[in-house]
Amino acid sequence: VRHGSYDFSFKSYFDGIGASGFFLRGPELLPQQDDLSAMDRFRVWVEDIRDRAAERVRGVIGGPEGEIAAALVVGVRAGIPEDINEAMRRSGIYHIISISGLHMALVAGTVMGTLRALFAVFPGFASRHPIKKYAAAMALAGIAFYLFISGAEVAAQRSFIMLAIMLVALLFDRAALTMRNLAISAIIVIAVAPHEVIGPSFQMSFAATAALVGAYALWSERRRSGMRAAGERSKTGLAVGKLWGLVVGLAVTSVVAGLATAAFGAYHFQRVSPLSLLANLAVMPVVSLVVMPFGVAGSIAMPLGLDGPFFMVMGKGLGLMIALSKWFSDRTPIDAVGLVSVHSIAFLTVALILATMATTWLRLAALPFVLIGLLTLADVRTPDALVSEDGRLLAMAIGDGRLAVSRARPNEFTMENWQRALRAEAIVKPEKAADDTTLAGEIADLSPGAGFVCGKDICTARHPSGALLALAATVEAARSMCGKATLIVLADSTARNTCRGGSARVIT
């Protein structure tokens, strides 16, 4: 869509996808000719379970809440209304929909917490057996099943590896939240899928996890140094303290993860949600304490047909989450930040590494890199003009947050990307000329930054710098602009030597 933006063909190559298209009508089902392999039969079995579970969740909850619940339980996101998707993106909580480390951790935490509470009902058994290890083993089995049932997307696989290493560490009496475990999981992911390193999912998930592990280590040091004896506090004080600690923990988690991933999100998607911190603080308690625990309980109870009450509570929580996302979205200003400098991301990444891996006063060495990174955020030259991949759309920024385009009905997806990259809020559509001959006579009168004027086969505009841009549909139309235009875009991949010896740059 744009030079330097997300490359769909790159991802498709590593996913083994050679082409994509669409149906003009529904597909026709043919009888199976050959016996399926064991792996294919397993995949069919998993997909069948996912479809049945998704239908069950939608049937119990219904509406947009049911579609989001299906996305959280089995990873089926296609049915979520686009207005709700956009509200969650603008408010900065869309990460809740994509199954990743948050969901894996909540599933593991729900399973571990529930099992340890059940074991505690039998104090004799709990005092003689390592119930924490039992709970960790069951949590590992739980997230493995969740990985398969959710579709096993790359982000989910990476999150499973990271969490599985932490749970295995608990089984061997090792600390779970350490940089060593994070490094081991990174090595495994890089060995399995090295191309993921340059993608936003890898960078944002590992940045958030590293920041959280570093923050947890720092918090543990402070807690040990300032901890009072438990006997000095009443039971009420302990309960209030634990509740307050939970609220503060959720808030700090949102702040730390948000700050660690903001720069990467801005670099890859050219958007930052200004109210994401407040939105996450409002939504995450609902997701962590209501939506995911009851979703896990409903999934466990589904084979017994007892999932109805659990999913109903989950649906109520999702209704509140949708309402909050819309409220914050309506109050969010434009979230486009424009292009972000690669140098800035490099400096901020170094700052993140120093801040999370250092364990002494050396953490302060990250501050100069943070300062340099922030100062160089906008140190990037924006394109003079943008050309679509088929050469049929030309656009340029003309100032005051406006983007002039050469087509009255440009591609919506392309325009959204270009607007975010150039921080353009308004689109200026082309004016119509009587014909190409009339347009050729009016070229001298074109004002810089006034937008495009289009005839039958030619669209022209004068860039704010004074350069003349032309979009031609035919070779003949392009040749008529050779001595006049600075840039000619020709929507013909077979054209050769359109402007011989001319000064115009021609893009086919």
C-alpha positions in Angstrom: 0.0 0.0 0.0 2.9 2.4 0.8 6.6 2.1 0.7 7.8 1.0 4.1 4.4 0.0 5.4 3.2 -3.5 6.3 4.1 -6.0 3.6 1.3 -8.5 3.2 3.2 -10.5 0.5 6.1 -11.0 2.9 3.8 -12.5 5.5 2.0 -14.6 2.9 5.3 -16.0 1.6 6.2 -17.4 5.0 2.6 -18.6 5.6 2.9 -20.6 2.4 0.2 -18.6 0.6 0.9 -18.1 -3.1 -2.1 -16.1 -4.1 -5.4 -14.6 -2.8 -8.7 -13.8 -4.3 -12.4 -13.8 -3.8 -15.5 -15.7 -4.7 -18.3 -14.2 -6.8 -20.7 -16.8 -5.4 -20.6 -19.5 -2.8 -18.2 -22.5 -3.2 -19.4 -25.9 -4.3 -18.6 -28.8 -2.0 -17.2 -31.8 -3.6 -17.0 -35.3 -2.1 -13.6 -36.3 -0.6 -11.6 -38.3 -3.1 -8.6 -39.3 -1.1 -8.2 -40.4 2.5 -6.9 -37.7 4.8 -3.6 -37.9 6.5 -3.5 -38.1 10.3 -2.4 -34.5 10.5 -5.2 -33.4 8.2 -7.7 -35.4 10.3 -6.4 -33.7 13.4 -6.8 -30.2 11.8 -10.3 -31.0 10.7 -11.2 -32.2 14.2 -9.8 -29.0 15.7 -11.7 -26.8 13.2 -14.9 -28.7 13.9 -14.5 -28.1 17.6 -13.8 -24.4 17.0 -16.9 -24.0 14.8 -19.2 -25.8 17.3 -17.8 -23.8 20.2 -18.2 -20.5 18.3 -21.8 -21.3 17.4 -22.5 -22.3 21.0 -21.0 -19.1 22.4 -22.9 -16.9 19.9 -26.1 -18.7 20.7 -25.8 -18.2 24.4 -24.6 -14.6 24.4 -25.8 -13.2 21.1 -25.2 -9.8 19.4 -21.8 -8.2 19.2 -20.9 -9.5 22.6 -21.3 -13.0 21.3 -19.0 -12.3 18.4 -16.3 -10.9 20.7 -16.7 -13.8 23.0 -16.3 -16.2 20.1 -13.1 -14.3 19.2 -11.8 -14.7 22.8 -12.7 -18.3 23.2 -11.8 -19.8 19.8 -10.2 -17.0 17.9 -13.0 -16.4 15.3 -13.0 -12.6 14.8 -14.8 -12.3 11.4 -18.2 -11.5 12.8 -17.3 -8.5 15.0 -19.0 -5.3 13.6 -16.5 -2.9 12.1 -17.7 0.0 14.1 -16.9 -1.8 17.3 -13.5 -2.9 15.9 -12.7 0.8 15.1 -13.9 1.9 18.5 -11.5 -0.5 20.2 -8.6 0.5 17.9 -9.2 4.2 18.6 -9.5 3.7 22.3 -6.4 1.5 22.4 -7.9 -1.8 23.6 -8.0 -3.8 20.4 -5.2 -6.0 21.8 -7.9 -7.6 24.0 -9.4 -9.2 20.8 -6.2 -10.7 19.4 -5.3 -13.8 21.4 -1.8 -13.3 22.8 0.1 -13.1 26.0 -2.7 -11.4 27.9 -5.2 -14.2 27.2 -2.7 -17.0 27.8 -1.7 -15.4 31.1 -5.4 -15.0 32.2 -6.2 -18.6 31.2 -3.2 -19.9 33.1 -3.9 -17.6 36.1 -7.6 -18.7 36.2 -6.7 -22.4 36.1 -3.9 -22.1 38.7 -5.9 -19.9 41.0 -9.0 -22.1 40.8 -7.0 -25.3 41.4 -5.0 -23.9 44.3 -8.2 -22.7 45.9 -9.8 -26.1 45.5 -6.7 -27.8 47.0 -6.7 -25.4 49.9 -10.2 -26.8 50.9 -8.3 -30.0 51.8 -5.5 -28.8 54.1 -4.2 -32.2 54.8 -3.6 -33.0 51.2 -2.3 -29.4 50.5 0.3 -29.6 53.3 1.7 -32.9 52.1 1.8 -32.3 48.3 3.3 -29.6 46.0 -0.1 -28.2 45.0 1.6 -25.3 43.3 3.3 -27.6 40.9 0.1 -29.6 40.3 -1.7 -26.3 39.4 1.2 -25.2 37.2 1.1 -28.5 35.3 -2.7 -28.3 34.8 -2.3 -24.6 33.7 0.3 -25.7 31.1 -2.2 -28.3 29.8 -4.9 -25.7 29.8 -3.0 -23.1 27.7 -1.8 -25.9 25.3 -5.5 -26.8 24.6 -6.3 -23.1 24.4 -3.6 -22.7 21.8 -5.1 -25.4 19.6 -8.7 -24.3 20.0 -7.9 -20.6 19.3 -6.4 -21.3 15.9 -2.7 -21.3 16.9 -1.9 -17.9 15.4 1.7 -16.7 15.5 1.1 -14.3 18.4 -0.6 -17.1 20.3 2.2 -19.6 19.6 4.8 -17.1 20.8 2.8 -16.3 23.9 2.4 -20.0 24.6 6.1 -20.6 24.4 6.9 -17.7 26.7 4.3 -18.8 29.3 5.1 -22.5 29.0 8.8 -21.8 29.9 7.6 -19.9 32.9 5.3 -22.7 34.1 8.0 -25.3 33.5 10.3 -23.1 35.6 7.8 -23.4 38.4 7.8 -27.2 38.1 11.5 -27.2 38.7 11.5 -24.7 41.6 12.9 -21.9 39.5 11.7 -18.3 39.3 9.1 -17.8 36.5 9.4 -14.1 35.7 13.1 -13.7 34.7 14.9 -12.2 31.8 16.5 -15.6 31.3 13.2 -17.3 30.6 12.3 -14.4 28.3 15.6 -14.9 26.4 15.0 -18.6 26.1 11.5 -18.1 24.6 12.9 -15.5 22.2 15.6 -17.9 21.0 13.0 -20.6 20.4 10.7 -18.2 18.5 13.6 -16.9 16.4 14.8 -20.4 15.6 11.3 -21.5 14.5 10.2 -18.3 12.7 13.1 -15.9 12.2 11.1 -13.7 9.8 8.8 -12.6 12.7 11.6 -10.5 14.3 10.9 -7.6 11.9 7.1 -7.7 12.5 5.1 -5.6 14.9 3.7 -8.6 16.8 7.1 -10.0 17.8 8.5 -6.5 18.7 5.5 -5.3 20.7 4.9 -8.6 22.6 8.6 -9.0 23.6 8.9 -5.3 24.4 5.9 -5.4 26.7 7.0 -8.6 28.4 10.5 -7.4 28.9 9.2 -4.2 30.4 6.8 -6.0 32.7 9.5 -8.5 33.9 11.9 -5.6 34.6 9.1 -3.6 36.4 8.2 -6.7 38.4 11.8 -7.2 39.5 12.1 -3.6 40.6 8.8 -3.8 42.5 9.9 -7.0 44.2 13.1 -5.3 45.4 11.1 -2.4 46.8 8.6 -4.7 48.4 11.2 -6.8 50.2 13.1 -3.7 51.4 9.9 -2.0 52.8 7.8 -4.9 53.8 6.2 -4.9 57.2 5.5 -8.0 59.2 2.2 -9.5 58.3 1.3 -9.8 62.0 1.3 -6.1 62.5 -1.8 -5.7 60.2 -5.4 -6.8 60.9 -7.3 -9.1 58.6 -9.3 -6.2 57.3 -6.1 -4.3 56.6 -4.6 -7.3 54.8 -7.8 -7.7 52.6 -7.8 -4.0 51.8 -4.1 -4.1 51.0 -4.5 -7.1 48.7 -7.4 -5.4 46.9 -5.5 -2.2 46.6 -2.5 -4.1 45.4 -4.6 -5.8 42.7 -5.9 -2.4 41.4 -2.5 -0.8 41.4 -1.0 -3.9 39.7 -3.5 -3.7 36.9 -2.8 0.0 36.5 0.9 -0.4 36.5 0.7 -3.2 34.1 -1.3 -1.1 31.6 1.1 1.8 32.0 4.3 -0.2 31.6 3.1 -2.3 28.7 1.6 0.7 27.0 4.7 2.8 27.3 6.9 -0.1 26.1 4.9 -0.7 23.0 3.8 2.8 22.0 6.8 3.6 19.9 6.6 0.3 18.0 2.9 0.8 17.4 3.5 4.3 16.1 6.2 3.1 13.8 4.3 0.2 12.2 0.8 1.6 12.2 1.3 5.4 12.4 -1.3 5.6 15.1 -1.3 6.1 18.8 -4.4 6.1 21.0 -4.1 9.2 23.3 -6.6 7.8 25.8 -5.4 4.2 25.7 -4.0 4.4 29.2 -7.3 5.5 30.7 -9.3 3.1 28.5 -7.1 0.2 29.6 -7.4 1.2 33.2 -11.1 1.2 32.9 -11.5 -2.0 30.8 -8.8 -4.3 32.1 -10.4 -5.0 35.5 -13.5 -6.1 33.7 -11.6 -8.3 31.3 -9.3 -9.8 34.0 -11.9 -10.4 36.7 -15.1 -11.1 34.7 -14.7 -11.7 31.0 -11.8 -14.2 30.8 -12.3 -16.1 34.1 -16.0 -16.8 33.2 -15.0 -17.5 29.6 -12.6 -20.2 30.9 -15.2 -21.6 33.2 -17.8 -21.7 30.4 -15.4 -23.4 28.1 -14.6 -26.1 30.7 -18.3 -26.5 31.5 -19.3 -26.6 27.8 -19.0 -30.4 27.3 -21.3 -30.9 30.2 -23.9 -28.4 28.9 -23.5 -26.2 32.0 -21.8 -23.3 30.3 -24.9 -21.0 30.0 -24.6 -19.1 33.3 -20.8 -18.6 32.8 -21.2 -17.2 29.3 -24.1 -15.0 30.3 -21.8 -13.3 32.9 -19.1 -13.1 30.3 -21.5 -11.4 27.9 -22.4 -8.8 30.5 -18.8 -8.0 31.0 -18.2 -7.7 27.2 -21.2 -5.4 27.0 -19.6 -3.1 29.6 -16.3 -3.3 27.7 -18.0 -2.3 24.4 -19.7 0.6 26.1 -16.4 1.8 27.6 -14.6 1.5 24.3 -17.2 3.6 22.5 -17.1 6.2 25.2 -13.4 6.6 25.0 -13.4 6.4 21.2 -15.9 9.3 20.9 -13.6 11.4 23.0 -10.4 10.5 21.2 -8.9 13.1 18.9 -7.3 12.0 15.6 -4.9 9.2 16.5 -2.6 9.5 13.4 1.0 10.4 14.3 2.5 10.3 10.8 5.7 8.5 9.8 8.2 7.7 12.6 12.0 7.8 12.2 13.8 4.5 12.2 16.6 6.2 14.2 14.1 7.1 16.9 13.0 3.4 17.2 16.6 2.2 17.4 17.4 4.7 20.3 14.1 3.8 22.1 14.9 0.1 21.8 18.3 0.6 23.3 16.7 2.5 26.1 14.2 -0.3 26.7 17.0 -2.9 26.8 19.1 -0.9 29.3 16.1 -0.1 31.5 14.9 -3.7 31.7 18.1 -5.7 31.7 20.1 -3.6 34.1 19.5 -4.3 37.8 21.4 -1.4 39.5 21.8 2.3 39.0 22.8 1.5 35.4 19.1 1.7 34.6 19.6 5.5 34.5 21.8 5.0 31.4 18.5 4.6 29.5 17.5 8.2 30.0 19.8 9.8 27.4 18.6 7.3 24.8 14.9 8.0 25.7 15.6 11.7 25.2 17.3 11.3 21.9 14.6 8.9 20.7 11.9 11.3 21.5 13.7 14.2 19.9 14.2 12.3 16.7 10.7 10.8 16.4 9.7 13.1 13.5 13.2 13.1 11.9 11.9 11.5 8.7 11.1 13.0 5.3 7.5 12.4 4.1 7.0 11.4 0.5 6.4 14.1 -2.1 3.8 11.9 -3.7 2.2 8.5 -3.2 1.4 6.1 -6.0 -0.8 3.0 -5.6 0.5 -0.4 -6.7 -1.5 -0.5 -9.9 -0.5 3.0 -10.9 -4.1 4.2 -11.0 -4.1 6.4 -7.9 -1.8 9.4 -7.2 -1.9 11.5 -4.1 0.0 14.4 -2.5 -0.2 16.3 0.7 -1.2 19.9 0.1 -1.0 21.3 3.6 -3.5 22.1 6.4 -4.0 18.3 7.0 -5.4 17.8 3.5 -4.5 15.0 1.0 -5.3 15.6 -2.7 -6.1 12.4 -4.7 -6.6 11.8 -8.5 -9.7 9.7 -8.2 -13.2 10.6 -7.0 -13.6 7.2 -5.4 -10.2 6.1 -4.1 -9.6 2.7 -2.4 -10.7 3.1 1.2 -8.0 0.8 2.7 -5.2 2.6 0.8 -6.5 6.0 1.7 -6.7 5.2 5.4 -3.0 4.1 5.4 -1.9 7.2 3.4 -3.9 9.5 5.7 -2.2 8.1 8.8 1.2 8.3 7.2 0.8 12.0 6.2 -1.4 13.0 9.1 -4.1 14.1 6.8 -7.6 14.5 8.1 -9.4 15.6 4.9 -9.3 14.2 1.3 -9.5 16.7 -1.6 -11.1 15.0 -4.6 -10.3 16.0 -8.2 -12.1 18.5 -10.3 -13.3 17.6 -13.8 -12.0 19.3 -17.0 -14.0 19.3 -20.2 -11.5 17.1 -22.0 -7.7 16.4 -22.2 -7.2 19.2 -24.7 -8.8 21.8 -22.4 -6.8 20.4 -19.5 -3.5 20.8 -21.4 -4.3 24.5 -22.0 -5.0 25.0 -18.3 -1.8 23.5 -17.0 -0.1 26.9 -16.7 -2.9 28.2 -14.6 -2.8 25.4 -12.0 -2.1 26.7 -8.5 0.4 24.9 -6.3 -1.4 22.8 -3.7 -4.8 23.2 -5.2 -5.6 19.6 -5.9 -6.0 17.5 -9.1 -7.8 18.4 -12.3 -8.8 15.4 -14.4 -9.8 15.0 -18.1 -10.5 11.7 -19.9 -7.0 10.2 -19.8 -4.9 12.7 -17.8 -5.0 14.0 -14.2 -2.6 16.8 -13.3 -1.8 18.8 -10.2 0.8 21.2 -9.1 2.7 20.2 -6.0 3.1 22.8 -3.3 6.8 23.0 -4.4 5.7 24.0 -7.9 6.5 20.7 -9.6 3.8 19.4 -12.0 2.5 15.9 -11.4 0.5 13.9 -14.0 -1.3 10.6 -14.0 -1.9 9.2 -17.5 -4.1 6.3 -18.5 -2.4 5.7 -21.9 1.0 6.0 -23.4 -0.2 8.7 -25.8 -1.5 10.8 -22.9 1.8 10.3 -21.0 3.8 11.5 -24.0 1.8 14.7 -24.2 3.1 15.6 -20.7 6.7 14.7 -21.3 8.0 18.3 -21.7 5.7 19.7 -19.0 5.5 17.4 -16.0 8.2 16.7 -13.4 6.6 13.3 -12.5 4.4 11.2 -14.8 2.6 8.1 -13.4 1.5 5.8 -16.2 -1.0 3.0 -15.4 0.6 0.6 -18.0 3.2 -1.9 -17.0 4.1 -2.7 -20.6 5.1 0.9 -21.5 8.8 1.5 -22.4 10.8 4.7 -23.1 7.7 6.9 -22.7 9.6 10.2 -22.5 12.9 9.7 -24.4 15.5 12.2 -23.4 12.9 14.2 -21.4 13.4 15.5 -17.9 10.2 13.9 -16.5 10.5 10.9 -14.2 8.1 8.2 -15.4 6.6 5.6 -13.1 4.7 2.7 -14.7 
